[in-house]
């Protein structure tokens, strides 16, 4: 049984991993850390946890948070994890970081990402970057070994786009220079902290595109797809927020490679993801939506070809708080400790 600490336990990402750890057969929660609501039971903030976990939230410097933990989940904003990582590693912990702090293998790659957010572009723990693993297990599980200590959880849009496009790019089913990612996310992607733009009257019956000048997740998507393609890639990416609680729908387009058909593309996708526990491939007759992945670690892909226009199209559905955040984090923890990847994640979801 391993012992986990959750830093940033009171946010959506924090409570998400708490929910999952409660059902994990090989892990227990040792400390819940945050800078707000200190001293309150986590169940006082999230009543659905009452009776399941009534552990109080403690400050970062509390004695109960200073001991040795096997794994530390950093459900924290950018630039927090990089400042805490060395101390946790020195105590023998493995780290799964939710932010962009450890999604990149070099300081230059991090600087590109940070600049898009207007953050300090200097990484505070650049020596750790070459040792990190990017946390999409479907593509990088073989890189996680006994000596791996830091996994950078991917961005939510990045998960949906990379999983949706990986077979097409790596198997040369499309023109990789013509990729368009049209992505819609629910409001919970903005996090728990109140914001005037996400106040109910501003969001109800309203949708809008944002960060058109350069979304930060583009850095991850272009790098991963470029590695699969064997060449640098540039994509056109549009992020939109829609009046929903949770879920991402990414519609991904490109020009079809010569000789490809609906049947050949669908067969290639099914072969690529054969045996993957959390990725399902469906044909273009599928009528799936975000509701079918809600509360799960699944990614549902609808694969279609518009043969009339010679275009490729995949629709990728994930729950932004699960496969896009806490679910991937737990899947990565399972890899770090050699547990079955599905441990604690065998959820069917709920409907409607």
C-alpha contacts under 8 A as a table, 3 or more apart, distances in Angstrom:
res1	aa1	res2	aa2	distance
1	X	26	X	4.73
1	X	27	X	5.21
1	X	28	X	6.98
2	X	26	X	6.30
2	X	27	X	4.74
2	X	28	X	6.32
2	X	69	X	7.86
2	X	70	X	5.81
2	X	71	X	7.58
3	X	27	X	5.88
3	X	28	X	5.18
3	X	29	X	5.80
3	X	30	X	5.64
3	X	69	X	5.47
3	X	70	X	5.33
3	X	71	X	6.60
4	X	27	X	6.94
4	X	28	X	6.13
4	X	29	X	4.87
4	X	30	X	5.44
4	X	31	X	7.01
4	X	69	X	5.81
4	X	70	X	6.04
4	X	71	X	4.92
4	X	72	X	5.73
4	X	73	X	7.44
5	X	29	X	6.21
5	X	30	X	5.60
5	X	31	X	4.82
5	X	32	X	6.09
5	X	33	X	7.47
5	X	65	X	7.60
5	X	69	X	6.49
5	X	71	X	6.44
5	X	72	X	4.79
5	X	73	X	6.24
6	X	9	X	5.44
6	X	14	X	6.59
6	X	17	X	7.89
6	X	18	X	7.67
6	X	29	X	7.83
6	X	31	X	6.41
6	X	32	X	5.12
6	X	33	X	5.99
6	X	72	X	5.91
6	X	73	X	4.84
6	X	74	X	6.26
6	X	75	X	7.05
7	X	14	X	7.23
7	X	32	X	6.33
7	X	33	X	4.64
7	X	34	X	5.96
7	X	60	X	7.97
7	X	72	X	7.26
7	X	73	X	6.07
7	X	74	X	4.95
7	X	75	X	5.81
7	X	76	X	6.79
8	X	11	X	6.11
8	X	13	X	7.81
8	X	14	X	5.54
8	X	32	X	7.68
8	X	33	X	5.86
8	X	34	X	4.81
8	X	35	X	7.66
8	X	74	X	6.49
8	X	75	X	4.92
8	X	76	X	5.31
9	X	13	X	7.45
9	X	14	X	3.94
9	X	15	X	5.71
9	X	18	X	7.55
9	X	32	X	5.55
9	X	33	X	5.71
9	X	34	X	5.85
9	X	57	X	7.62
9	X	75	X	6.87
10	X	14	X	5.62
10	X	15	X	5.92
10	X	34	X	6.54
10	X	36	X	7.76
10	X	37	X	7.89
10	X	42	X	7.29
10	X	45	X	7.80
11	X	14	X	5.05
11	X	15	X	6.12
11	X	75	X	7.58
11	X	191	X	7.08
11	X	192	X	5.80
12	X	15	X	5.38
12	X	16	X	5.97
12	X	188	X	7.86
12	X	191	X	6.33
12	X	192	X	6.12
12	X	321	X	7.47
13	X	16	X	5.04
13	X	17	X	6.47
13	X	75	X	5.64
13	X	321	X	6.73
13	X	325	X	6.53
13	X	326	X	5.91
14	X	17	X	5.46
14	X	18	X	6.33
14	X	75	X	5.38
14	X	326	X	7.70
15	X	18	X	4.86
15	X	19	X	6.16
16	X	19	X	5.25
16	X	20	X	6.49
16	X	321	X	7.14
16	X	322	X	7.47
16	X	326	X	5.48
16	X	327	X	7.95
17	X	20	X	5.02
17	X	21	X	5.99
17	X	326	X	5.06
17	X	327	X	7.35
17	X	329	X	7.56
17	X	330	X	7.12
18	X	21	X	5.17
18	X	22	X	6.26
18	X	29	X	7.67
19	X	22	X	5.43
19	X	23	X	7.14
19	X	49	X	7.95
20	X	23	X	5.50
20	X	24	X	6.52
20	X	326	X	7.81
20	X	327	X	7.65
20	X	330	X	7.43
20	X	344	X	6.12
20	X	345	X	7.19
21	X	24	X	4.95
21	X	27	X	6.44
21	X	28	X	6.56
21	X	29	X	7.00
21	X	330	X	7.87
21	X	344	X	6.94
22	X	28	X	7.05
22	X	29	X	7.71
22	X	52	X	7.60
23	X	344	X	5.45
24	X	27	X	5.69
24	X	28	X	7.63
24	X	343	X	6.26
24	X	344	X	4.28
25	X	343	X	7.07
25	X	344	X	6.84
29	X	32	X	7.65
30	X	69	X	7.58
31	X	55	X	7.95
31	X	57	X	7.62
31	X	58	X	7.53
31	X	64	X	6.82
31	X	65	X	5.89
32	X	55	X	7.48
32	X	56	X	7.09
32	X	57	X	5.09
32	X	58	X	6.19
32	X	65	X	7.81
33	X	57	X	5.56
33	X	58	X	4.97
33	X	59	X	5.66
33	X	60	X	5.84
33	X	65	X	7.13
34	X	37	X	7.35
34	X	38	X	6.74
34	X	57	X	6.48
34	X	58	X	6.31
34	X	59	X	5.66
34	X	60	X	6.57
35	X	38	X	6.50
35	X	58	X	7.84
35	X	59	X	5.69
35	X	60	X	7.05
37	X	40	X	5.70
37	X	57	X	6.82
38	X	56	X	7.42
38	X	57	X	5.07
38	X	58	X	5.13
38	X	59	X	5.94
39	X	56	X	5.44
39	X	57	X	5.34
39	X	58	X	5.91
40	X	44	X	6.51
40	X	45	X	7.71
40	X	56	X	5.15
40	X	57	X	5.72
41	X	44	X	5.29
41	X	45	X	7.23
41	X	54	X	5.19
41	X	55	X	5.22
41	X	56	X	3.81
41	X	57	X	5.97
42	X	45	X	5.48
42	X	46	X	6.18
42	X	49	X	7.51
42	X	53	X	7.23
42	X	54	X	5.84
42	X	55	X	6.02
42	X	56	X	5.76
42	X	57	X	6.17
43	X	46	X	4.70
43	X	47	X	4.82
43	X	48	X	6.92
43	X	49	X	5.00
43	X	50	X	4.86
43	X	51	X	7.89
43	X	53	X	6.57
43	X	54	X	5.28
43	X	55	X	7.64
44	X	47	X	5.63
44	X	50	X	7.54
44	X	54	X	7.87
46	X	49	X	5.90
46	X	50	X	7.61
47	X	50	X	5.29
49	X	52	X	5.25
49	X	53	X	5.77
49	X	54	X	7.30
50	X	53	X	6.08
50	X	54	X	6.10
51	X	54	X	6.37
58	X	62	X	6.11
58	X	64	X	7.78
58	X	65	X	7.33
59	X	62	X	5.29
59	X	65	X	7.78
60	X	65	X	6.42
60	X	66	X	7.97
61	X	65	X	6.77
61	X	66	X	6.95
62	X	65	X	5.44
62	X	66	X	6.70
63	X	66	X	5.21
63	X	67	X	7.33
64	X	67	X	6.45
67	X	91	X	7.86
68	X	91	X	5.65
68	X	92	X	6.78
68	X	93	X	6.96
69	X	72	X	6.82
69	X	91	X	7.60
69	X	92	X	7.20
69	X	93	X	5.50
70	X	92	X	6.81
70	X	93	X	4.66
70	X	94	X	6.14
71	X	93	X	5.07
71	X	94	X	4.69
71	X	95	X	5.70
71	X	96	X	7.56
71	X	333	X	7.69
72	X	88	X	7.60
72	X	93	X	6.45
72	X	94	X	6.24
72	X	95	X	4.94
72	X	96	X	6.40
73	X	95	X	6.04
73	X	96	X	5.01
73	X	97	X	6.00
73	X	98	X	7.61
73	X	329	X	7.82
74	X	81	X	6.20
74	X	95	X	7.33
74	X	96	X	6.26
74	X	97	X	4.70
74	X	98	X	5.95
74	X	99	X	7.92
75	X	97	X	6.53
75	X	98	X	5.23
75	X	99	X	7.31
76	X	80	X	6.25
76	X	81	X	6.79
76	X	97	X	7.67
76	X	98	X	6.55
76	X	99	X	6.49
77	X	80	X	6.04
77	X	81	X	7.79
77	X	98	X	7.86
77	X	99	X	5.86
78	X	81	X	7.08
78	X	99	X	5.16
78	X	100	X	6.01
78	X	101	X	6.06
79	X	82	X	5.56
79	X	83	X	6.73
79	X	99	X	7.86
79	X	101	X	6.12
79	X	123	X	8.00
79	X	124	X	7.87
80	X	83	X	5.47
80	X	84	X	6.56
81	X	84	X	5.15
81	X	85	X	5.74
81	X	97	X	6.49
81	X	99	X	7.53
81	X	101	X	6.58
82	X	85	X	5.44
82	X	86	X	7.76
82	X	101	X	6.00
82	X	102	X	7.64
82	X	123	X	7.39
82	X	124	X	5.85
82	X	125	X	5.57
83	X	86	X	7.23
83	X	124	X	6.27
83	X	125	X	7.01
84	X	87	X	5.74
84	X	88	X	6.55
85	X	88	X	5.27
85	X	89	X	6.06
85	X	95	X	7.42
85	X	125	X	7.89
86	X	89	X	5.16
86	X	90	X	6.08
86	X	125	X	7.68
87	X	90	X	5.15
87	X	91	X	6.64
88	X	91	X	5.27
88	X	92	X	6.71
88	X	93	X	5.60
88	X	94	X	7.73
88	X	95	X	7.85
89	X	92	X	5.08
89	X	93	X	5.04
89	X	94	X	6.47
89	X	95	X	7.65
89	X	149	X	7.47
90	X	93	X	7.40
93	X	149	X	7.46
94	X	148	X	7.79
94	X	149	X	4.60
94	X	150	X	6.03
94	X	336	X	7.75
95	X	149	X	6.06
95	X	150	X	4.77
95	X	151	X	6.28
96	X	150	X	6.00
96	X	151	X	4.94
96	X	152	X	6.07
96	X	153	X	6.53
96	X	329	X	6.39
96	X	332	X	7.37
96	X	333	X	7.13
97	X	100	X	7.95
97	X	101	X	7.40
97	X	102	X	6.90
97	X	150	X	7.56
97	X	151	X	6.40
97	X	152	X	5.17
97	X	153	X	5.74
98	X	152	X	6.51
98	X	153	X	4.98
98	X	154	X	7.25
98	X	155	X	7.97
98	X	325	X	6.98
98	X	329	X	7.54
99	X	102	X	7.29
99	X	103	X	7.85
99	X	152	X	7.28
99	X	153	X	6.93
99	X	154	X	7.86
99	X	155	X	7.64
100	X	103	X	5.34
100	X	104	X	7.74
100	X	110	X	7.90
100	X	113	X	7.74
100	X	152	X	7.09
100	X	153	X	7.78
100	X	154	X	7.58
100	X	155	X	7.49
101	X	104	X	7.48
101	X	110	X	7.40
101	X	123	X	7.84
101	X	152	X	7.16
102	X	105	X	7.50
102	X	129	X	6.31
102	X	132	X	6.57
102	X	134	X	7.65
102	X	150	X	7.60
102	X	151	X	6.88
102	X	152	X	4.50
102	X	153	X	7.74
103	X	110	X	7.86
103	X	132	X	7.65
103	X	133	X	7.49
103	X	134	X	5.49
103	X	135	X	7.77
103	X	151	X	7.71
103	X	152	X	4.59
103	X	153	X	6.74
103	X	154	X	6.57
103	X	220	X	7.57
104	X	107	X	7.62
104	X	109	X	5.93
104	X	110	X	5.78
104	X	129	X	6.41
104	X	132	X	7.75
104	X	134	X	7.31
104	X	152	X	7.86
104	X	220	X	7.99
105	X	109	X	7.04
105	X	110	X	7.85
105	X	129	X	4.67
105	X	130	X	4.73
105	X	131	X	7.42
105	X	132	X	6.73
106	X	109	X	5.37
106	X	110	X	6.41
106	X	126	X	7.14
106	X	129	X	5.73
106	X	130	X	6.34
107	X	110	X	5.03
107	X	111	X	6.09
107	X	122	X	7.29
107	X	123	X	6.30
107	X	126	X	5.93
107	X	129	X	7.38
108	X	111	X	5.05
108	X	112	X	6.54
109	X	112	X	5.36
109	X	113	X	6.64
109	X	219	X	7.90
110	X	113	X	5.15
110	X	114	X	6.09
110	X	121	X	7.04
110	X	123	X	7.19
111	X	114	X	5.07
111	X	115	X	5.89
111	X	120	X	7.98
111	X	121	X	4.44
111	X	122	X	6.61
111	X	123	X	7.64
112	X	115	X	5.30
112	X	116	X	6.64
112	X	121	X	7.54
112	X	219	X	7.41
113	X	116	X	5.49
113	X	117	X	7.02
113	X	216	X	5.49
113	X	217	X	7.79
113	X	219	X	6.21
114	X	117	X	5.27
114	X	118	X	6.26
114	X	119	X	5.03
114	X	120	X	6.51
114	X	121	X	5.34
114	X	216	X	7.67
115	X	118	X	4.94
115	X	119	X	5.79
115	X	120	X	7.24
115	X	121	X	6.06
116	X	119	X	7.67
116	X	214	X	6.40
116	X	215	X	6.75
116	X	216	X	5.67
117	X	216	X	6.76
120	X	123	X	7.83
123	X	126	X	5.31
125	X	128	X	5.79
125	X	129	X	7.37
126	X	129	X	5.40
127	X	130	X	6.96
128	X	131	X	5.50
128	X	132	X	6.62
129	X	132	X	5.39
131	X	148	X	7.24
131	X	149	X	7.88
131	X	150	X	7.32
132	X	148	X	7.14
132	X	149	X	7.26
132	X	150	X	5.09
132	X	151	X	5.56
132	X	152	X	6.84
133	X	140	X	7.38
133	X	143	X	6.78
133	X	144	X	6.85
133	X	148	X	7.58
133	X	150	X	6.64
133	X	151	X	4.90
133	X	152	X	6.29
134	X	140	X	6.88
134	X	151	X	5.93
134	X	152	X	5.17
134	X	153	X	6.53
134	X	154	X	6.80
135	X	140	X	6.95
135	X	151	X	5.76
135	X	152	X	5.48
135	X	153	X	4.73
135	X	154	X	5.71
135	X	328	X	7.32
135	X	329	X	7.77
135	X	332	X	6.37
136	X	139	X	5.75
136	X	140	X	5.92
136	X	141	X	7.50
136	X	153	X	7.43
136	X	154	X	6.68
136	X	159	X	7.17
136	X	328	X	7.37
136	X	332	X	7.95
137	X	140	X	4.90
137	X	141	X	4.49
137	X	331	X	7.51
137	X	332	X	6.84
138	X	141	X	6.38
138	X	276	X	7.22
139	X	142	X	8.00
140	X	143	X	5.47
140	X	144	X	7.25
141	X	144	X	5.51
141	X	335	X	7.10
142	X	145	X	7.43
144	X	147	X	7.89
144	X	148	X	5.76
144	X	335	X	6.77
144	X	336	X	6.54
145	X	148	X	5.33
145	X	336	X	7.07
146	X	336	X	7.34
148	X	151	X	7.81
148	X	336	X	7.02
149	X	336	X	7.72
151	X	332	X	7.26
153	X	325	X	7.21
153	X	328	X	6.95
153	X	329	X	6.22
153	X	332	X	7.97
154	X	158	X	6.42
154	X	159	X	6.33
154	X	220	X	7.85
154	X	324	X	7.31
154	X	325	X	7.59
155	X	158	X	5.03
155	X	159	X	6.30
155	X	217	X	6.20
155	X	220	X	7.90
155	X	324	X	6.49
155	X	325	X	7.46
156	X	159	X	5.31
156	X	160	X	6.68
156	X	320	X	5.59
156	X	321	X	7.94
156	X	323	X	7.47
156	X	324	X	3.96
156	X	325	X	6.46
157	X	160	X	5.34
157	X	161	X	6.20
157	X	183	X	7.32
157	X	217	X	6.56
157	X	248	X	7.43
157	X	250	X	7.77
157	X	320	X	7.90
157	X	324	X	7.29
158	X	161	X	5.22
158	X	162	X	5.75
158	X	217	X	5.75
158	X	218	X	7.34
158	X	220	X	6.38
158	X	221	X	5.56
159	X	162	X	5.38
159	X	163	X	5.97
159	X	323	X	7.47
159	X	324	X	6.23
160	X	163	X	5.59
160	X	164	X	5.98
160	X	248	X	7.54
160	X	249	X	7.75
160	X	250	X	6.42
160	X	299	X	7.30
160	X	316	X	5.77
160	X	317	X	6.73
160	X	318	X	6.45
160	X	324	X	7.68
161	X	164	X	4.98
161	X	165	X	6.05
161	X	181	X	7.08
161	X	221	X	6.97
161	X	250	X	6.54
161	X	252	X	7.24
161	X	316	X	7.10
162	X	165	X	5.24
162	X	166	X	5.57
162	X	221	X	6.02
162	X	224	X	7.13
162	X	225	X	6.88
163	X	166	X	5.45
163	X	167	X	7.87
163	X	299	X	7.89
163	X	316	X	7.87
164	X	167	X	7.57
164	X	252	X	7.30
164	X	301	X	6.56
164	X	314	X	6.44
164	X	315	X	7.26
164	X	316	X	5.66
165	X	168	X	5.29
165	X	169	X	6.15
165	X	225	X	7.59
165	X	252	X	7.40
165	X	314	X	7.72
166	X	169	X	5.38
166	X	170	X	5.97
166	X	225	X	6.53
166	X	228	X	7.07
167	X	170	X	5.28
167	X	171	X	5.67
167	X	172	X	7.96
167	X	173	X	7.80
167	X	268	X	7.20
167	X	269	X	5.96
167	X	272	X	6.27
168	X	171	X	5.52
168	X	172	X	5.80
168	X	173	X	4.79
168	X	174	X	5.94
168	X	265	X	7.83
168	X	269	X	7.68
169	X	172	X	5.10
169	X	173	X	6.43
169	X	174	X	6.49
169	X	175	X	7.98
169	X	176	X	6.26
169	X	225	X	6.66
169	X	228	X	6.33
169	X	229	X	5.53
170	X	173	X	7.92
170	X	225	X	7.91
170	X	228	X	4.91
170	X	229	X	5.37
171	X	268	X	7.80
172	X	175	X	7.34
172	X	176	X	7.85
172	X	229	X	7.60
172	X	257	X	7.08
173	X	256	X	6.36
173	X	257	X	5.25
173	X	260	X	6.64
173	X	265	X	6.89
174	X	254	X	6.21
174	X	255	X	5.66
174	X	256	X	4.52
174	X	257	X	4.51
174	X	312	X	7.03
175	X	178	X	5.78
175	X	179	X	7.49
175	X	254	X	6.33
175	X	255	X	5.45
175	X	256	X	6.29
175	X	257	X	5.86
176	X	179	X	6.00
176	X	229	X	7.39
176	X	233	X	6.96
176	X	254	X	7.29
177	X	233	X	6.31
177	X	234	X	6.62
177	X	235	X	7.26
178	X	235	X	7.08
178	X	253	X	7.86
178	X	254	X	5.16
178	X	255	X	6.38
179	X	234	X	7.77
179	X	235	X	5.24
179	X	236	X	6.42
179	X	252	X	7.19
179	X	253	X	5.67
179	X	254	X	4.66
179	X	255	X	7.77
180	X	235	X	5.92
180	X	236	X	4.77
180	X	237	X	6.01
180	X	252	X	5.76
180	X	253	X	5.06
180	X	254	X	6.32
181	X	235	X	7.30
181	X	236	X	6.12
181	X	237	X	4.71
181	X	238	X	6.30
181	X	250	X	6.57
181	X	251	X	6.03
181	X	252	X	4.69
181	X	253	X	6.57
182	X	237	X	6.14
182	X	238	X	5.15
182	X	239	X	6.67
182	X	250	X	5.63
182	X	251	X	5.10
182	X	252	X	6.22
183	X	237	X	7.55
183	X	238	X	5.98
183	X	239	X	5.01
183	X	240	X	6.06
183	X	248	X	7.13
183	X	249	X	5.86
183	X	250	X	4.15
183	X	251	X	6.21
184	X	239	X	5.98
184	X	240	X	4.64
184	X	241	X	5.57
184	X	242	X	6.48
184	X	248	X	5.61
184	X	249	X	5.29
184	X	250	X	6.19
185	X	189	X	6.80
185	X	239	X	7.50
185	X	240	X	6.18
185	X	241	X	4.90
185	X	242	X	6.05
185	X	244	X	7.88
185	X	246	X	7.38
185	X	247	X	5.99
185	X	248	X	4.49
185	X	249	X	6.65
185	X	320	X	7.57
186	X	189	X	6.01
186	X	241	X	5.81
186	X	242	X	5.49
186	X	243	X	6.31
186	X	244	X	4.73
186	X	245	X	5.25
186	X	246	X	4.75
186	X	247	X	5.42
186	X	248	X	6.44
186	X	320	X	7.75
187	X	190	X	5.91
187	X	191	X	7.91
187	X	198	X	7.12
187	X	241	X	6.42
187	X	242	X	6.76
187	X	243	X	6.44
187	X	244	X	5.99
187	X	245	X	5.49
187	X	246	X	6.70
188	X	191	X	5.40
188	X	192	X	7.14
188	X	245	X	5.61
188	X	246	X	5.79
188	X	320	X	8.00
188	X	321	X	7.74
189	X	246	X	7.42
189	X	320	X	6.66
189	X	321	X	7.44
194	X	198	X	7.25
194	X	199	X	7.36
195	X	198	X	5.38
195	X	199	X	6.35
196	X	199	X	5.14
196	X	202	X	7.54
197	X	202	X	5.97
197	X	203	X	7.27
198	X	202	X	6.02
198	X	203	X	5.71
199	X	202	X	5.37
199	X	203	X	6.36
200	X	203	X	5.21
200	X	204	X	5.79
201	X	204	X	5.54
202	X	206	X	7.11
203	X	206	X	5.27
203	X	207	X	7.12
203	X	242	X	7.69
203	X	243	X	5.78
204	X	243	X	5.74
205	X	243	X	6.47
206	X	242	X	6.75
206	X	243	X	6.35
207	X	240	X	6.95
207	X	241	X	5.61
207	X	242	X	4.62
207	X	243	X	6.49
208	X	240	X	5.39
208	X	241	X	5.67
208	X	242	X	7.00
209	X	212	X	7.16
209	X	238	X	6.86
209	X	239	X	5.60
209	X	240	X	4.04
209	X	241	X	6.44
210	X	238	X	7.60
210	X	239	X	5.88
210	X	240	X	6.03
210	X	241	X	7.70
211	X	214	X	5.65
211	X	215	X	5.35
211	X	239	X	7.12
212	X	215	X	6.71
212	X	238	X	6.49
212	X	239	X	7.46
214	X	218	X	7.44
215	X	218	X	5.78
215	X	237	X	7.69
215	X	239	X	7.57
216	X	219	X	6.01
216	X	220	X	7.95
217	X	220	X	5.45
217	X	221	X	6.44
218	X	221	X	5.05
218	X	222	X	5.95
218	X	235	X	7.70
218	X	237	X	7.08
219	X	222	X	5.51
219	X	223	X	6.19
220	X	223	X	5.24
220	X	224	X	6.10
221	X	224	X	5.37
221	X	225	X	6.02
222	X	225	X	5.31
222	X	226	X	5.68
222	X	232	X	7.50
222	X	233	X	5.71
222	X	234	X	6.15
222	X	235	X	6.83
223	X	226	X	5.08
223	X	227	X	6.18
223	X	232	X	7.51
223	X	233	X	7.59
224	X	227	X	5.22
224	X	228	X	6.44
225	X	228	X	5.04
225	X	229	X	6.05
225	X	233	X	7.11
226	X	229	X	4.98
226	X	230	X	5.82
226	X	231	X	5.20
226	X	232	X	4.84
226	X	233	X	5.20
227	X	230	X	5.14
227	X	231	X	6.64
227	X	232	X	7.57
228	X	231	X	7.99
229	X	232	X	7.80
244	X	247	X	7.50
246	X	294	X	7.30
246	X	319	X	6.16
246	X	320	X	6.21
246	X	321	X	6.95
247	X	290	X	5.54
247	X	291	X	7.74
247	X	293	X	7.86
247	X	294	X	6.73
247	X	317	X	7.33
247	X	318	X	5.85
247	X	319	X	4.23
247	X	320	X	5.08
247	X	321	X	7.58
248	X	290	X	6.74
248	X	316	X	7.89
248	X	317	X	5.73
248	X	318	X	5.38
248	X	319	X	6.05
248	X	320	X	5.83
249	X	289	X	7.89
249	X	290	X	6.81
249	X	315	X	6.82
249	X	316	X	5.71
249	X	317	X	4.81
249	X	318	X	6.88
250	X	315	X	5.68
250	X	316	X	5.07
250	X	317	X	6.60
251	X	313	X	6.97
251	X	314	X	5.87
251	X	315	X	4.45
251	X	316	X	6.37
252	X	313	X	5.53
252	X	314	X	5.17
252	X	315	X	6.21
252	X	316	X	7.76
253	X	311	X	7.09
253	X	312	X	5.55
253	X	313	X	4.68
253	X	314	X	6.76
254	X	311	X	5.96
254	X	312	X	5.31
254	X	313	X	6.88
255	X	310	X	6.30
255	X	311	X	4.59
255	X	312	X	5.77
256	X	260	X	6.59
256	X	305	X	7.88
256	X	310	X	5.56
256	X	311	X	4.97
256	X	312	X	5.24
257	X	260	X	5.89
260	X	264	X	5.99
260	X	265	X	6.54
261	X	264	X	5.20
261	X	265	X	6.07
261	X	305	X	6.73
261	X	307	X	7.00
262	X	265	X	5.37
262	X	266	X	6.04
262	X	304	X	6.10
262	X	305	X	5.04
262	X	306	X	7.90
262	X	307	X	7.54
263	X	266	X	5.27
263	X	267	X	6.11
264	X	267	X	5.15
264	X	268	X	6.12
265	X	268	X	5.07
265	X	269	X	6.26
265	X	303	X	7.60
265	X	304	X	7.85
265	X	305	X	7.79
266	X	269	X	5.19
266	X	270	X	6.25
266	X	281	X	7.94
266	X	282	X	7.97
266	X	283	X	6.76
266	X	303	X	6.17
266	X	304	X	7.41
267	X	270	X	5.17
267	X	271	X	6.14
268	X	271	X	5.17
268	X	272	X	6.09
269	X	272	X	5.07
269	X	273	X	6.26
269	X	281	X	6.88
269	X	303	X	7.90
270	X	273	X	5.41
270	X	274	X	5.75
270	X	281	X	6.11
271	X	274	X	5.09
273	X	276	X	5.41
273	X	279	X	6.69
273	X	280	X	7.62
273	X	281	X	7.77
276	X	279	X	5.74
276	X	280	X	7.93
277	X	342	X	7.24
278	X	297	X	6.30
278	X	298	X	4.50
278	X	299	X	6.08
279	X	298	X	5.81
279	X	299	X	4.85
279	X	300	X	5.95
279	X	301	X	7.43
280	X	298	X	7.54
280	X	299	X	6.38
280	X	300	X	4.92
280	X	301	X	6.05
281	X	300	X	6.23
281	X	301	X	4.90
281	X	302	X	6.13
281	X	303	X	6.99
282	X	285	X	7.83
282	X	286	X	6.09
282	X	300	X	7.48
282	X	301	X	5.95
282	X	302	X	4.75
282	X	303	X	6.14
283	X	286	X	5.77
283	X	302	X	5.52
283	X	303	X	5.26
283	X	304	X	6.32
284	X	302	X	5.74
284	X	303	X	5.62
284	X	304	X	4.79
284	X	305	X	7.91
286	X	302	X	6.53
288	X	291	X	7.89
288	X	292	X	6.44
288	X	300	X	7.91
288	X	302	X	7.94
289	X	292	X	5.74
289	X	293	X	7.67
289	X	317	X	6.79
290	X	293	X	5.63
290	X	294	X	6.29
290	X	317	X	5.77
290	X	318	X	6.65
290	X	319	X	7.03
291	X	294	X	5.13
291	X	351	X	7.10
291	X	352	X	7.00
292	X	349	X	7.44
292	X	350	X	7.88
292	X	351	X	7.42
293	X	296	X	5.40
293	X	297	X	7.34
293	X	298	X	5.88
293	X	299	X	6.99
293	X	300	X	7.25
293	X	317	X	6.98
293	X	318	X	5.84
293	X	319	X	5.85
293	X	349	X	6.68
294	X	318	X	7.44
294	X	319	X	5.28
294	X	349	X	5.94
294	X	350	X	6.99
295	X	319	X	6.55
295	X	321	X	7.96
295	X	322	X	6.50
295	X	347	X	7.55
295	X	348	X	7.99
295	X	349	X	5.00
295	X	350	X	7.05
296	X	319	X	6.77
296	X	322	X	6.09
296	X	323	X	7.08
296	X	327	X	7.43
296	X	345	X	7.41
296	X	347	X	5.80
296	X	348	X	6.60
296	X	349	X	5.37
297	X	318	X	7.57
297	X	319	X	7.20
297	X	322	X	5.31
297	X	323	X	4.45
297	X	327	X	5.19
297	X	328	X	7.02
297	X	345	X	6.65
297	X	347	X	7.77
298	X	318	X	6.33
298	X	319	X	7.67
298	X	323	X	6.23
299	X	316	X	6.75
299	X	317	X	5.58
299	X	318	X	4.95
299	X	319	X	7.99
299	X	323	X	7.10
300	X	316	X	5.85
300	X	317	X	5.16
300	X	318	X	6.80
301	X	314	X	6.56
301	X	315	X	5.65
301	X	316	X	4.66
301	X	317	X	6.46
302	X	314	X	5.51
302	X	315	X	5.05
302	X	316	X	6.60
303	X	313	X	6.37
303	X	314	X	4.62
303	X	315	X	6.71
304	X	312	X	6.42
304	X	313	X	5.27
304	X	314	X	5.95
305	X	310	X	7.34
305	X	311	X	5.90
305	X	312	X	4.69
305	X	313	X	5.80
306	X	309	X	5.59
306	X	310	X	5.71
306	X	311	X	5.06
306	X	312	X	6.25
306	X	313	X	7.38
307	X	310	X	4.57
307	X	311	X	6.39
308	X	311	X	7.86
318	X	322	X	7.68
318	X	323	X	6.06
318	X	324	X	6.87
319	X	322	X	5.26
319	X	323	X	5.78
319	X	324	X	6.24
320	X	323	X	6.14
320	X	324	X	4.18
320	X	325	X	6.32
321	X	324	X	5.37
321	X	325	X	4.92
321	X	326	X	6.05
321	X	327	X	7.42
322	X	325	X	4.97
322	X	326	X	4.88
322	X	327	X	4.19
322	X	328	X	6.60
323	X	326	X	6.80
323	X	327	X	4.86
323	X	328	X	5.07
324	X	327	X	7.06
324	X	328	X	6.50
325	X	328	X	5.58
325	X	329	X	6.23
326	X	329	X	4.87
326	X	330	X	6.27
327	X	330	X	5.26
327	X	331	X	6.18
327	X	345	X	7.06
328	X	331	X	4.93
328	X	332	X	6.04
329	X	332	X	5.09
329	X	333	X	6.23
330	X	333	X	4.86
330	X	334	X	6.21
330	X	344	X	7.70
330	X	345	X	7.78
331	X	334	X	5.13
331	X	335	X	6.53
331	X	341	X	5.51
331	X	342	X	6.90
331	X	343	X	7.80
331	X	345	X	7.64
332	X	335	X	5.06
332	X	336	X	6.29
332	X	341	X	7.81
333	X	336	X	5.02
333	X	337	X	6.41
334	X	337	X	5.43
334	X	338	X	5.88
334	X	339	X	4.71
334	X	340	X	6.25
334	X	341	X	5.34
334	X	342	X	7.86
334	X	343	X	7.06
335	X	338	X	5.16
335	X	339	X	6.25
335	X	340	X	7.51
335	X	341	X	6.32
336	X	339	X	7.86
339	X	343	X	6.85
340	X	343	X	5.43
342	X	345	X	5.15
342	X	346	X	6.00
343	X	346	X	6.78
